[in-house]
Protein backbone atom coordinates (compact mmCIF):
# COMPACT_ATOMS: atom_id res chain seq x y z
CA UNK A 1 0.00 0.00 0.00
CA UNK A 2 1.26 3.46 -0.88
CA UNK A 3 1.38 6.24 1.72
CA UNK A 4 1.72 10.00 1.79
CA UNK A 5 4.39 10.74 4.41
CA UNK A 6 5.09 13.97 6.28
CA UNK A 7 8.53 15.49 5.63
CA UNK A 8 8.88 16.59 9.25
CA UNK A 9 7.37 13.85 11.43
CA UNK A 10 6.07 10.30 11.33
CA UNK A 11 2.55 11.24 10.24
CA UNK A 12 1.34 9.32 7.18
CA UNK A 13 -1.88 8.52 5.36
CA UNK A 14 -2.67 5.78 2.82
CA UNK A 15 -3.25 6.92 -0.76
CA UNK A 16 -7.00 6.68 -1.37
CA UNK A 17 -8.41 8.32 -4.51
CA UNK A 18 -12.00 7.35 -3.69
CA UNK A 19 -12.25 10.00 -0.97
CA UNK A 20 -12.79 13.59 -2.06
CA UNK A 21 -12.81 17.14 -0.81
CA UNK A 22 -11.97 17.57 2.86
CA UNK A 23 -12.11 13.78 3.32
CA UNK A 24 -9.32 13.06 0.85
CA UNK A 25 -5.89 12.08 2.23
CA UNK A 26 -4.28 14.80 0.08
CA UNK A 27 -6.40 17.48 1.75
CA UNK A 28 -5.68 16.01 5.19
CA UNK A 29 -1.94 15.99 4.47
CA UNK A 30 -2.13 19.65 3.48
CA UNK A 31 -4.08 20.42 6.65
CA UNK A 32 -1.46 18.54 8.69
CA UNK A 33 1.36 20.68 7.30
CA UNK A 34 -0.74 23.82 7.76
CA UNK A 35 -1.61 23.16 11.39
CA UNK A 36 1.38 21.19 12.72
CA UNK A 37 4.39 22.55 10.82
CA UNK A 38 3.44 26.08 9.80
CA UNK A 39 6.73 27.51 11.06
CA UNK A 40 8.75 25.09 8.92
CA UNK A 41 7.06 25.89 5.61
CA UNK A 42 8.75 27.96 2.89
CA UNK A 43 7.75 31.61 2.69
CA UNK A 44 4.53 32.34 0.79
CA UNK A 45 3.55 28.66 0.74
CA UNK A 46 0.76 27.26 2.90
CA UNK A 47 0.52 23.63 4.01
CA UNK A 48 -1.68 22.58 1.10
CA UNK A 49 0.63 24.01 -1.53
CA UNK A 50 3.64 22.57 0.30
CA UNK A 51 2.17 19.06 0.24
CA UNK A 52 1.50 19.42 -3.48
CA UNK A 53 5.11 20.52 -3.93
CA UNK A 54 6.43 17.47 -2.02
CA UNK A 55 4.76 15.07 -4.45
CA UNK A 56 5.04 16.99 -7.74
CA UNK A 57 7.99 19.35 -7.39
CA UNK A 58 5.82 22.22 -8.66
CA UNK A 59 6.19 25.43 -6.66
CA UNK A 60 3.56 27.45 -8.52
CA UNK A 61 0.73 27.18 -10.98
CA UNK A 62 0.82 28.82 -14.40
CA UNK A 63 -2.12 30.06 -16.46
CA UNK A 64 -2.39 28.08 -19.69
CA UNK A 65 -2.90 31.34 -21.59
CA UNK A 66 -0.87 34.18 -20.05
CA UNK A 67 1.43 32.04 -17.85
CA UNK A 68 0.83 34.26 -14.83
CA UNK A 69 0.55 32.55 -11.41
CA UNK A 70 -2.73 30.78 -10.63
CA UNK A 71 -4.43 30.07 -7.33
CA UNK A 72 -4.26 26.72 -5.56
CA UNK A 73 -7.57 24.85 -5.43
CA UNK A 74 -7.94 22.95 -2.14
CA UNK A 75 -10.91 21.00 -3.53
CA UNK A 76 -8.89 19.39 -6.31
CA UNK A 77 -5.57 19.85 -4.47
CA UNK A 78 -3.90 21.28 -7.56
CA UNK A 79 -3.33 24.64 -9.21
CA UNK A 80 -6.07 26.20 -11.34
CA UNK A 81 -5.55 26.19 -15.09
CA UNK A 82 -6.48 29.86 -15.43
CA UNK A 83 -5.55 33.07 -13.63
CA UNK A 84 -8.17 35.51 -12.33
CA UNK A 85 -8.27 37.51 -15.58
CA UNK A 86 -11.54 36.54 -17.36
CA UNK A 87 -9.90 37.42 -20.68
CA UNK A 88 -7.78 34.28 -20.42
CA UNK A 89 -10.84 32.01 -20.26
CA UNK A 90 -12.29 33.87 -23.24
CA UNK A 91 -9.03 33.46 -25.17
CA UNK A 92 -9.00 29.77 -24.33
CA UNK A 93 -12.58 29.40 -25.59
CA UNK A 94 -11.63 31.12 -28.86
CA UNK A 95 -8.72 28.73 -29.31
CA UNK A 96 -11.04 25.76 -28.81
CA UNK A 97 -13.49 27.25 -31.29
CA UNK A 98 -10.69 27.62 -33.82
CA UNK A 99 -9.81 23.95 -33.37
CA UNK A 100 -13.47 23.07 -33.93
CA UNK A 101 -13.47 25.12 -37.14
CA UNK A 102 -10.36 23.29 -38.27
CA UNK A 103 -12.01 19.93 -37.60
CA UNK A 104 -15.63 20.59 -38.60
CA UNK A 105 -15.34 23.62 -40.86
CA UNK A 106 -17.58 25.76 -38.66
CA UNK A 107 -18.53 26.63 -35.11
CA UNK A 108 -21.82 28.03 -33.83
CA UNK A 109 -21.45 30.50 -30.96
CA UNK A 110 -24.07 31.21 -28.30
CA UNK A 111 -23.64 34.97 -28.69
CA UNK A 112 -25.83 34.73 -31.79
CA UNK A 113 -29.30 36.19 -30.96
CA UNK A 114 -30.96 33.56 -33.14
CA UNK A 115 -29.21 30.74 -31.34
CA UNK A 116 -30.03 32.24 -27.95
CA UNK A 117 -33.72 32.29 -28.86
CA UNK A 118 -33.57 28.64 -29.91
CA UNK A 119 -31.71 27.75 -26.73
CA UNK A 120 -34.22 29.50 -24.48
CA UNK A 121 -37.12 27.93 -26.38
CA UNK A 122 -35.61 24.48 -25.88
CA UNK A 123 -34.79 24.90 -22.21
CA UNK A 124 -37.57 25.62 -19.71
CA UNK A 125 -36.09 27.19 -16.59
CA UNK A 126 -37.30 25.21 -13.57
CA UNK A 127 -35.58 27.11 -10.82
CA UNK A 128 -32.57 28.96 -9.47
CA UNK A 129 -30.01 27.47 -7.09
CA UNK A 130 -28.15 29.80 -4.74
CA UNK A 131 -24.57 28.72 -4.05
CA UNK A 132 -23.38 28.34 -0.46
CA UNK A 133 -21.69 31.76 -0.70
CA UNK A 134 -25.20 33.20 -0.55
CA UNK A 135 -24.69 35.26 -3.71
CA UNK A 136 -23.89 33.19 -6.80
CA UNK A 137 -26.93 31.79 -8.60
CA UNK A 138 -27.28 29.07 -11.22
CA UNK A 139 -30.37 28.30 -13.26
CA UNK A 140 -31.36 24.65 -13.61
CA UNK A 141 -33.96 22.88 -15.74
CA UNK A 142 -34.95 19.94 -13.56
CA UNK A 143 -34.33 17.89 -10.42
CA UNK A 144 -31.30 16.09 -11.83
CA UNK A 145 -29.48 19.32 -12.63
CA UNK A 146 -30.41 20.66 -9.20
CA UNK A 147 -28.96 17.55 -7.58
CA UNK A 148 -25.74 18.00 -9.60
CA UNK A 149 -25.41 21.58 -8.36
CA UNK A 150 -25.88 20.47 -4.76
CA UNK A 151 -23.32 17.71 -5.22
CA UNK A 152 -20.72 20.16 -6.54
CA UNK A 153 -21.43 22.78 -3.91
CA UNK A 154 -22.19 20.88 -0.71
CA UNK A 155 -20.20 17.67 -1.18
CA UNK A 156 -17.24 18.64 -3.37
CA UNK A 157 -17.05 22.29 -2.23
CA UNK A 158 -16.44 23.18 -5.85
CA UNK A 159 -15.47 26.83 -6.53
CA UNK A 160 -18.50 28.52 -8.11
CA UNK A 161 -16.27 30.41 -10.54
CA UNK A 162 -15.26 27.10 -12.10
CA UNK A 163 -18.72 26.22 -13.37
CA UNK A 164 -20.71 27.41 -16.39
CA UNK A 165 -24.31 26.17 -16.63
CA UNK A 166 -25.42 25.51 -19.29
CA UNK A 167 -22.23 25.00 -21.25
CA UNK A 168 -21.19 28.06 -23.31
CA UNK A 169 -20.47 25.75 -26.25
CA UNK A 170 -22.91 24.59 -28.89
CA UNK A 171 -22.53 21.49 -31.06
CA UNK A 172 -24.46 20.39 -34.14
CA UNK A 173 -25.41 16.94 -35.41
CA UNK A 174 -27.60 15.58 -38.20
CA UNK A 175 -30.76 13.56 -37.68
CA UNK A 176 -33.02 12.57 -40.58
CA UNK A 177 -31.05 14.86 -42.90
CA UNK A 178 -31.75 17.84 -40.68
CA UNK A 179 -29.24 19.77 -38.57
CA UNK A 180 -29.92 19.91 -34.82
CA UNK A 181 -28.03 21.77 -32.12
CA UNK A 182 -26.92 20.38 -28.78
CA UNK A 183 -25.80 22.25 -25.64
CA UNK A 184 -24.29 20.19 -22.78
CA UNK A 185 -25.81 20.83 -19.36
CA UNK A 186 -22.62 22.14 -17.74
CA UNK A 187 -18.98 22.99 -18.38
CA UNK A 188 -16.09 22.86 -15.88
CA UNK A 189 -13.33 25.12 -17.28
CA UNK A 190 -10.53 23.82 -15.02
CA UNK A 191 -11.12 20.30 -16.29
CA UNK A 192 -12.11 21.32 -19.83
CA UNK A 193 -15.09 19.05 -19.19
CA UNK A 194 -18.50 19.02 -20.84
CA UNK A 195 -21.12 17.46 -18.55
CA UNK A 196 -24.43 15.91 -19.59
CA UNK A 197 -26.96 15.11 -16.84
CA UNK A 198 -29.67 12.51 -17.49
CA UNK A 199 -32.27 10.52 -15.57
CA UNK A 200 -30.77 7.22 -16.74
CA UNK A 201 -33.96 6.05 -18.42
CA UNK A 202 -36.24 6.77 -15.48
CA UNK A 203 -38.74 8.49 -17.75
CA UNK A 204 -41.26 6.03 -19.19
CA UNK A 205 -42.22 7.97 -22.33
CA UNK A 206 -38.86 8.04 -24.11
CA UNK A 207 -39.44 7.20 -27.76
CA UNK A 208 -37.21 5.78 -30.46
CA UNK A 209 -36.47 9.25 -31.85
CA UNK A 210 -35.22 10.55 -28.50
CA UNK A 211 -33.07 7.46 -27.97
CA UNK A 212 -31.53 7.85 -31.42
CA UNK A 213 -30.78 11.53 -30.82
CA UNK A 214 -29.12 10.64 -27.53
CA UNK A 215 -26.97 8.09 -29.34
CA UNK A 216 -25.96 10.66 -31.94
CA UNK A 217 -25.08 13.19 -29.23
CA UNK A 218 -22.90 10.62 -27.47
CA UNK A 219 -21.08 9.83 -30.72
CA UNK A 220 -20.66 13.55 -31.40
CA UNK A 221 -19.05 14.19 -28.02
CA UNK A 222 -16.78 11.16 -28.36
CA UNK A 223 -15.60 12.56 -31.70
CA UNK A 224 -14.63 15.76 -29.86
CA UNK A 225 -12.43 13.94 -27.33
CA UNK A 226 -9.35 15.76 -28.66
CA UNK A 227 -11.03 19.07 -27.80
CA UNK A 228 -12.92 18.37 -24.57
CA UNK A 229 -13.32 15.88 -21.78
CA UNK A 230 -16.89 14.60 -21.65
CA UNK A 231 -18.95 12.71 -19.10
CA UNK A 232 -22.61 11.75 -18.87
CA UNK A 233 -24.00 11.50 -15.35
CA UNK A 234 -27.06 9.27 -15.17
CA UNK A 235 -29.59 8.69 -12.37
CA UNK A 236 -27.61 10.87 -9.93
CA UNK A 237 -24.76 8.35 -9.91
CA UNK A 238 -21.60 10.44 -9.43
CA UNK A 239 -19.19 7.52 -8.95
CA UNK A 240 -17.29 7.93 -12.22
CA UNK A 241 -17.45 11.72 -12.09
CA UNK A 242 -16.06 11.82 -8.55
CA UNK A 243 -13.26 9.44 -9.52
CA UNK A 244 -12.21 11.77 -12.34
CA UNK A 245 -12.37 14.82 -10.08
CA UNK A 246 -10.42 13.08 -7.31
CA UNK A 247 -7.70 12.02 -9.73
CA UNK A 248 -5.13 14.79 -9.72
CA UNK A 249 -1.48 14.96 -10.64
CA UNK A 250 -0.52 12.67 -7.77
C-alpha positions in Angstrom: 0.0 0.0 0.0 1.3 3.5 -0.9 1.4 6.2 1.7 1.7 10.0 1.8 4.4 10.7 4.4 5.1 14.0 6.3 8.5 15.5 5.6 8.9 16.6 9.2 7.4 13.9 11.4 6.1 10.3 11.3 2.5 11.2 10.2 1.3 9.3 7.2 -1.9 8.5 5.4 -2.7 5.8 2.8 -3.2 6.9 -0.8 -7.0 6.7 -1.4 -8.4 8.3 -4.5 -12.0 7.3 -3.7 -12.2 10.0 -1.0 -12.8 13.6 -2.1 -12.8 17.1 -0.8 -12.0 17.6 2.9 -12.1 13.8 3.3 -9.3 13.1 0.9 -5.9 12.1 2.2 -4.3 14.8 0.1 -6.4 17.5 1.7 -5.7 16.0 5.2 -1.9 16.0 4.5 -2.1 19.7 3.5 -4.1 20.4 6.6 -1.5 18.5 8.7 1.4 20.7 7.3 -0.7 23.8 7.8 -1.6 23.2 11.4 1.4 21.2 12.7 4.4 22.5 10.8 3.4 26.1 9.8 6.7 27.5 11.1 8.8 25.1 8.9 7.1 25.9 5.6 8.7 28.0 2.9 7.8 31.6 2.7 4.5 32.3 0.8 3.6 28.7 0.7 0.8 27.3 2.9 0.5 23.6 4.0 -1.7 22.6 1.1 0.6 24.0 -1.5 3.6 22.6 0.3 2.2 19.1 0.2 1.5 19.4 -3.5 5.1 20.5 -3.9 6.4 17.5 -2.0 4.8 15.1 -4.4 5.0 17.0 -7.7 8.0 19.3 -7.4 5.8 22.2 -8.7 6.2 25.4 -6.7 3.6 27.5 -8.5 0.7 27.2 -11.0 0.8 28.8 -14.4 -2.1 30.1 -16.5 -2.4 28.1 -19.7 -2.9 31.3 -21.6 -0.9 34.2 -20.1 1.4 32.0 -17.9 0.8 34.3 -14.8 0.5 32.6 -11.4 -2.7 30.8 -10.6 -4.4 30.1 -7.3 -4.3 26.7 -5.6 -7.6 24.9 -5.4 -7.9 23.0 -2.1 -10.9 21.0 -3.5 -8.9 19.4 -6.3 -5.6 19.8 -4.5 -3.9 21.3 -7.6 -3.3 24.6 -9.2 -6.1 26.2 -11.3 -5.5 26.2 -15.1 -6.5 29.9 -15.4 -5.5 33.1 -13.6 -8.2 35.5 -12.3 -8.3 37.5 -15.6 -11.5 36.5 -17.4 -9.9 37.4 -20.7 -7.8 34.3 -20.4 -10.8 32.0 -20.3 -12.3 33.9 -23.2 -9.0 33.5 -25.2 -9.0 29.8 -24.3 -12.6 29.4 -25.6 -11.6 31.1 -28.9 -8.7 28.7 -29.3 -11.0 25.8 -28.8 -13.5 27.3 -31.3 -10.7 27.6 -33.8 -9.8 24.0 -33.4 -13.5 23.1 -33.9 -13.5 25.1 -37.1 -10.4 23.3 -38.3 -12.0 19.9 -37.6 -15.6 20.6 -38.6 -15.3 23.6 -40.9 -17.6 25.8 -38.7 -18.5 26.6 -35.1 -21.8 28.0 -33.8 -21.5 30.5 -31.0 -24.1 31.2 -28.3 -23.6 35.0 -28.7 -25.8 34.7 -31.8 -29.3 36.2 -31.0 -31.0 33.6 -33.1 -29.2 30.7 -31.3 -30.0 32.2 -28.0 -33.7 32.3 -28.9 -33.6 28.6 -29.9 -31.7 27.7 -26.7 -34.2 29.5 -24.5 -37.1 27.9 -26.4 -35.6 24.5 -25.9 -34.8 24.9 -22.2 -37.6 25.6 -19.7 -36.1 27.2 -16.6 -37.3 25.2 -13.6 -35.6 27.1 -10.8 -32.6 29.0 -9.5 -30.0 27.5 -7.1 -28.1 29.8 -4.7 -24.6 28.7 -4.0 -23.4 28.3 -0.5 -21.7 31.8 -0.7 -25.2 33.2 -0.6 -24.7 35.3 -3.7 -23.9 33.2 -6.8 -26.9 31.8 -8.6 -27.3 29.1 -11.2 -30.4 28.3 -13.3 -31.4 24.7 -13.6 -34.0 22.9 -15.7 -34.9 19.9 -13.6 -34.3 17.9 -10.4 -31.3 16.1 -11.8 -29.5 19.3 -12.6 -30.4 20.7 -9.2 -29.0 17.6 -7.6 -25.7 18.0 -9.6 -25.4 21.6 -8.4 -25.9 20.5 -4.8 -23.3 17.7 -5.2 -20.7 20.2 -6.5 -21.4 22.8 -3.9 -22.2 20.9 -0.7 -20.2 17.7 -1.2 -17.2 18.6 -3.4 -17.1 22.3 -2.2 -16.4 23.2 -5.9 -15.5 26.8 -6.5 -18.5 28.5 -8.1 -16.3 30.4 -10.5 -15.3 27.1 -12.1 -18.7 26.2 -13.4 -20.7 27.4 -16.4 -24.3 26.2 -16.6 -25.4 25.5 -19.3 -22.2 25.0 -21.2 -21.2 28.1 -23.3 -20.5 25.7 -26.3 -22.9 24.6 -28.9 -22.5 21.5 -31.1 -24.5 20.4 -34.1 -25.4 16.9 -35.4 -27.6 15.6 -38.2 -30.8 13.6 -37.7 -33.0 12.6 -40.6 -31.0 14.9 -42.9 -31.8 17.8 -40.7 -29.2 19.8 -38.6 -29.9 19.9 -34.8 -28.0 21.8 -32.1 -26.9 20.4 -28.8 -25.8 22.3 -25.6 -24.3 20.2 -22.8 -25.8 20.8 -19.4 -22.6 22.1 -17.7 -19.0 23.0 -18.4 -16.1 22.9 -15.9 -13.3 25.1 -17.3 -10.5 23.8 -15.0 -11.1 20.3 -16.3 -12.1 21.3 -19.8 -15.1 19.1 -19.2 -18.5 19.0 -20.8 -21.1 17.5 -18.6 -24.4 15.9 -19.6 -27.0 15.1 -16.8 -29.7 12.5 -17.5 -32.3 10.5 -15.6 -30.8 7.2 -16.7 -34.0 6.1 -18.4 -36.2 6.8 -15.5 -38.7 8.5 -17.8 -41.3 6.0 -19.2 -42.2 8.0 -22.3 -38.9 8.0 -24.1 -39.4 7.2 -27.8 -37.2 5.8 -30.5 -36.5 9.3 -31.9 -35.2 10.5 -28.5 -33.1 7.5 -28.0 -31.5 7.8 -31.4 -30.8 11.5 -30.8 -29.1 10.6 -27.5 -27.0 8.1 -29.3 -26.0 10.7 -31.9 -25.1 13.2 -29.2 -22.9 10.6 -27.5 -21.1 9.8 -30.7 -20.7 13.5 -31.4 -19.0 14.2 -28.0 -16.8 11.2 -28.4 -15.6 12.6 -31.7 -14.6 15.8 -29.9 -12.4 13.9 -27.3 -9.4 15.8 -28.7 -11.0 19.1 -27.8 -12.9 18.4 -24.6 -13.3 15.9 -21.8 -16.9 14.6 -21.7 -18.9 12.7 -19.1 -22.6 11.7 -18.9 -24.0 11.5 -15.3 -27.1 9.3 -15.2 -29.6 8.7 -12.4 -27.6 10.9 -9.9 -24.8 8.4 -9.9 -21.6 10.4 -9.4 -19.2 7.5 -9.0 -17.3 7.9 -12.2 -17.5 11.7 -12.1 -16.1 11.8 -8.6 -13.3 9.4 -9.5 -12.2 11.8 -12.3 -12.4 14.8 -10.1 -10.4 13.1 -7.3 -7.7 12.0 -9.7 -5.1 14.8 -9.7 -1.5 15.0 -10.6 -0.5 12.7 -7.8 
